[in-house]
């Protein structure tokens, strides 16, 4: 089933919201190891900037993959109904050639009936 654009955006936001918390905690723990000392407010602001970028990235990648998934055939005959050729069996109701039929003059429809009127 194809995912709508709105649901792609909701998924991307949920994914990044969880990631935001993980990123802020990681920044608080890792930045001092590299000699970067920031306040909590600075970490929250940097996390917010990266979050906006991450939402856009996730959404665009999701849409790209959705386009690729829809356009890519699963097999050479994908989307085409292939049925084996069978000889046609005619029954007593088989189609008559126009030269074998006469028009029904009572209705004026030119119905193809052999030797008798319909209705």
DAFEN-V527411 format. One line per field, one symbol per residue. ss: DSSP state (H for helix, E for strand, L for the rest). psi: psi as a letter, one per 20 degrees, with the letter a starting at -180 (. if undefined). A space follows every 50 residues. Layout:
ss = ???
psi = ???
This chain:
ss = LLLLHHHHHHHHHHHHHHHHHHHHHHHHHHHHHHLLLLLHHHHHHHHHHH HHHHHHHHHHHHHHHHHHHHHLLLLLLLLLLLLLLLLLLLLLLLLLLHHH LELLLLLLLLLLELLLLLL
psi = qpprhghgggggggghgghgggggggghhhghhjjooqrggggggghggh ggghgggggggghghggghhhoqhrhjpipopqqpqqppqaikqpqqhhi qqqohhhjikqnpoiqqq.
